[in-house]
Amino acid sequence: MTNDREELITKLDSGEPVKLVMALNRWAFDAKHIPGSLHFDDPDDLYSSLQKNDEIIVYCSNVDCLSSVALYRALVEHCYCNVRRYGGGLLDWVEAGLTLEGSSV
């Protein structure tokens, strides 16, 4: 279920077709997110935008945040077969000094 930072960086840098989805609300996404992230305000938009065989990595703010856990479980329950979670989330990304996008960056 967990995806570590170095593996995520490698996937993003190599241009692999990974769908990185932030599980927090629109305000948090607009404020700051990992470059290339997707955000969905509505579950129907989420399910219609992602294919069942897409490589999907979900994340939220930090290891204790349960939003990404809930999104991970919802995707698996909807038969998405290649879903993982970047548990460290935004906090881990920021602590590593990596680039963010958003209005509060």
C-alpha atoms as an extended CHARMM CRD file, in Angstrom:
* protein
*
       105  EXT
         1         1  MET       CA              0.0000000000        0.0000000000        0.0000000000  PROA      1               0.0000000000
         2         2  THR       CA              2.8370000000        2.4350000000        0.7520000000  PROA      2               0.0000000000
         3         3  ASN       CA              4.9630000000        4.1350000000       -1.8860000000  PROA      3               0.0000000000
         4         4  ASP       CA              8.1610000000        5.8430000000       -0.7140000000  PROA      4               0.0000000000
         5         5  ARG       CA              9.4220000000        9.2480000000       -1.7940000000  PROA      5               0.0000000000
         6         6  GLU       CA             12.4280000000        8.0600000000       -3.8270000000  PROA      6               0.0000000000
         7         7  GLU       CA             10.2980000000        5.6760000000       -5.8660000000  PROA      7               0.0000000000
         8         8  LEU       CA              7.7400000000        8.4270000000       -6.4850000000  PROA      8               0.0000000000
         9         9  ILE       CA             10.4630000000       10.8670000000       -7.6010000000  PROA      9               0.0000000000
        10        10  THR       CA             11.8580000000        8.2470000000       -9.9860000000  PROA      10              0.0000000000
        11        11  LYS       CA              8.4260000000        7.6130000000      -11.5010000000  PROA      11              0.0000000000
        12        12  LEU       CA              7.6660000000       11.3100000000      -11.9260000000  PROA      12              0.0000000000
        13        13  ASP       CA             11.1120000000       12.1710000000      -13.3130000000  PROA      13              0.0000000000
        14        14  SER       CA             11.0050000000        9.3240000000      -15.8300000000  PROA      14              0.0000000000
        15        15  GLY       CA              7.6420000000       10.4290000000      -17.1790000000  PROA      15              0.0000000000
        16        16  GLU       CA              5.9480000000        7.1420000000      -16.3040000000  PROA      16              0.0000000000
        17        17  PRO       CA              2.1720000000        7.3700000000      -16.8220000000  PROA      17              0.0000000000
        18        18  VAL       CA              1.3600000000        7.4570000000      -13.1110000000  PROA      18              0.0000000000
        19        19  LYS       CA             -1.7450000000        9.2300000000      -11.8290000000  PROA      19              0.0000000000
        20        20  LEU       CA             -0.7740000000       11.0940000000       -8.6580000000  PROA      20              0.0000000000
        21        21  VAL       CA             -3.9510000000       12.0270000000       -6.7890000000  PROA      21              0.0000000000
        22        22  MET       CA             -4.1170000000       14.3420000000       -3.7880000000  PROA      22              0.0000000000
        23        23  ALA       CA             -6.8210000000       13.1990000000       -1.3700000000  PROA      23              0.0000000000
        24        24  LEU       CA             -7.3110000000       16.4910000000        0.4840000000  PROA      24              0.0000000000
        25        25  ASN       CA             -9.9670000000       19.1160000000       -0.2350000000  PROA      25              0.0000000000
        26        26  ARG       CA             -9.8650000000       21.6920000000       -3.0530000000  PROA      26              0.0000000000
        27        27  TRP       CA             -8.6090000000       24.4750000000       -0.7720000000  PROA      27              0.0000000000
        28        28  ALA       CA             -5.6210000000       22.3820000000        0.3490000000  PROA      28              0.0000000000
        29        29  PHE       CA             -4.8690000000       21.3090000000       -3.2290000000  PROA      29              0.0000000000
        30        30  ASP       CA             -5.0090000000       24.8950000000       -4.4980000000  PROA      30              0.0000000000
        31        31  ALA       CA             -2.7120000000       26.0100000000       -1.6600000000  PROA      31              0.0000000000
        32        32  LYS       CA              0.0060000000       23.4120000000       -2.3220000000  PROA      32              0.0000000000
        33        33  HSD       CA              0.4860000000       20.0740000000       -3.9750000000  PROA      33              0.0000000000
        34        34  ILE       CA              3.1570000000       17.9240000000       -5.5670000000  PROA      34              0.0000000000
        35        35  PRO       CA              3.7030000000       18.9760000000       -9.2040000000  PROA      35              0.0000000000
        36        36  GLY       CA              1.6890000000       16.8670000000      -11.6210000000  PROA      36              0.0000000000
        37        37  SER       CA             -0.9460000000       15.9870000000       -9.0340000000  PROA      37              0.0000000000
        38        38  LEU       CA             -4.5910000000       15.5330000000       -9.8720000000  PROA      38              0.0000000000
        39        39  HSD       CA             -7.5060000000       16.4900000000       -7.6550000000  PROA      39              0.0000000000
        40        40  PHE       CA            -11.1580000000       15.5600000000       -7.9100000000  PROA      40              0.0000000000
        41        41  ASP       CA            -13.9670000000       17.3710000000       -6.1070000000  PROA      41              0.0000000000
        42        42  ASP       CA            -16.5030000000       14.6660000000       -6.8560000000  PROA      42              0.0000000000
        43        43  PRO       CA            -16.1900000000       10.8580000000       -6.6870000000  PROA      43              0.0000000000
        44        44  ASP       CA            -17.9750000000       10.5270000000      -10.0500000000  PROA      44              0.0000000000
        45        45  ASP       CA            -15.3020000000       12.7350000000      -11.6470000000  PROA      45              0.0000000000
        46        46  LEU       CA            -12.6000000000       10.6140000000      -10.0320000000  PROA      46              0.0000000000
        47        47  TYR       CA            -13.9870000000        7.3020000000      -11.2550000000  PROA      47              0.0000000000
        48        48  SER       CA            -14.7300000000        8.5980000000      -14.7570000000  PROA      48              0.0000000000
        49        49  SER       CA            -11.2420000000       10.1390000000      -15.1200000000  PROA      49              0.0000000000
        50        50  LEU       CA             -9.1880000000        7.1410000000      -14.0100000000  PROA      50              0.0000000000
        51        51  GLN       CA             -8.9640000000        3.8200000000      -15.8060000000  PROA      51              0.0000000000
        52        52  LYS       CA             -9.1080000000        0.5570000000      -13.8440000000  PROA      52              0.0000000000
        53        53  ASN       CA             -5.5700000000       -0.3960000000      -14.8890000000  PROA      53              0.0000000000
        54        54  ASP       CA             -3.9430000000        3.0500000000      -14.3660000000  PROA      54              0.0000000000
        55        55  GLU       CA             -1.0550000000        3.1980000000      -11.9250000000  PROA      55              0.0000000000
        56        56  ILE       CA             -2.5240000000        5.4270000000       -9.2230000000  PROA      56              0.0000000000
        57        57  ILE       CA             -0.6560000000        6.8540000000       -6.2430000000  PROA      57              0.0000000000
        58        58  VAL       CA             -2.7130000000        8.6880000000       -3.6270000000  PROA      58              0.0000000000
        59        59  TYR       CA             -1.3970000000       11.0150000000       -0.9320000000  PROA      59              0.0000000000
        60        60  CYS       CA             -2.4810000000       13.6010000000        1.5970000000  PROA      60              0.0000000000
        61        61  SER       CA             -0.6990000000       15.7280000000        4.1960000000  PROA      61              0.0000000000
        62        62  ASN       CA              1.3480000000       13.2730000000        6.2940000000  PROA      62              0.0000000000
        63        63  VAL       CA              1.6460000000        9.7280000000        7.5700000000  PROA      63              0.0000000000
        64        64  ASP       CA             -1.1640000000       10.2630000000       10.1110000000  PROA      64              0.0000000000
        65        65  CYS       CA             -3.6260000000       11.7200000000        7.5960000000  PROA      65              0.0000000000
        66        66  LEU       CA             -6.4110000000        9.2590000000        6.8300000000  PROA      66              0.0000000000
        67        67  SER       CA             -7.7430000000       10.9320000000        3.6810000000  PROA      67              0.0000000000
        68        68  SER       CA             -5.3410000000        9.0120000000        1.4510000000  PROA      68              0.0000000000
        69        69  VAL       CA             -6.1410000000        5.7640000000        3.2650000000  PROA      69              0.0000000000
        70        70  ALA       CA             -9.8600000000        6.3220000000        2.6250000000  PROA      70              0.0000000000
        71        71  LEU       CA             -9.2470000000        7.1670000000       -1.0350000000  PROA      71              0.0000000000
        72        72  TYR       CA             -6.9740000000        4.1450000000       -1.4590000000  PROA      72              0.0000000000
        73        73  ARG       CA             -9.6680000000        1.8610000000       -0.0250000000  PROA      73              0.0000000000
        74        74  ALA       CA            -12.4160000000        3.4200000000       -2.1490000000  PROA      74              0.0000000000
        75        75  LEU       CA            -10.4080000000        2.9010000000       -5.3290000000  PROA      75              0.0000000000
        76        76  VAL       CA             -9.6200000000       -0.7100000000       -4.4500000000  PROA      76              0.0000000000
        77        77  GLU       CA            -13.2970000000       -1.3280000000       -3.6450000000  PROA      77              0.0000000000
        78        78  HSD       CA            -14.1430000000        0.0310000000       -7.1190000000  PROA      78              0.0000000000
        79        79  CYS       CA            -11.7920000000       -2.5660000000       -8.6640000000  PROA      79              0.0000000000
        80        80  TYR       CA             -8.8320000000       -0.3270000000       -9.4350000000  PROA      80              0.0000000000
        81        81  CYS       CA             -6.0230000000       -2.8500000000       -9.4470000000  PROA      81              0.0000000000
        82        82  ASN       CA             -2.8280000000       -0.7660000000       -9.3400000000  PROA      82              0.0000000000
        83        83  VAL       CA             -3.3240000000        1.6570000000       -6.4380000000  PROA      83              0.0000000000
        84        84  ARG       CA             -0.6890000000        2.6600000000       -3.9210000000  PROA      84              0.0000000000
        85        85  ARG       CA             -0.3080000000        5.2300000000       -1.1770000000  PROA      85              0.0000000000
        86        86  TYR       CA              2.5190000000        7.7030000000       -0.6470000000  PROA      86              0.0000000000
        87        87  GLY       CA              2.1750000000        7.7020000000        3.1330000000  PROA      87              0.0000000000
        88        88  GLY       CA              4.5870000000       10.5360000000        3.8940000000  PROA      88              0.0000000000
        89        89  GLY       CA              2.5320000000       12.9210000000        1.7980000000  PROA      89              0.0000000000
        90        90  LEU       CA              3.1600000000       16.6510000000        1.6110000000  PROA      90              0.0000000000
        91        91  LEU       CA              5.1200000000       16.8000000000        4.8650000000  PROA      91              0.0000000000
        92        92  ASP       CA              7.6430000000       14.2140000000        3.6930000000  PROA      92              0.0000000000
        93        93  TRP       CA              7.9300000000       15.9450000000        0.3060000000  PROA      93              0.0000000000
        94        94  VAL       CA              8.5310000000       19.3660000000        1.9260000000  PROA      94              0.0000000000
        95        95  GLU       CA             11.0330000000       17.9850000000        4.4530000000  PROA      95              0.0000000000
        96        96  ALA       CA             13.0610000000       16.6330000000        1.5110000000  PROA      96              0.0000000000
        97        97  GLY       CA             13.1680000000       20.1510000000        0.0230000000  PROA      97              0.0000000000
        98        98  LEU       CA             11.2600000000       19.1650000000       -3.0870000000  PROA      98              0.0000000000
        99        99  THR       CA              9.2410000000       21.4950000000       -5.3140000000  PROA      99              0.0000000000
       100       100  LEU       CA              5.5680000000       22.1970000000       -4.7100000000  PROA      100             0.0000000000
       101       101  GLU       CA              2.9430000000       24.0010000000       -6.7580000000  PROA      101             0.0000000000
       102       102  GLY       CA              0.0660000000       26.1500000000       -5.5350000000  PROA      102             0.0000000000
       103       103  SER       CA             -0.9490000000       29.5680000000       -4.3040000000  PROA      103             0.0000000000
       104       104  SER       CA              0.8120000000       29.2140000000       -0.9160000000  PROA      104             0.0000000000
       105       105  VAL       CA              4.1700000000       28.0380000000       -2.2280000000  PROA      105             0.0000000000
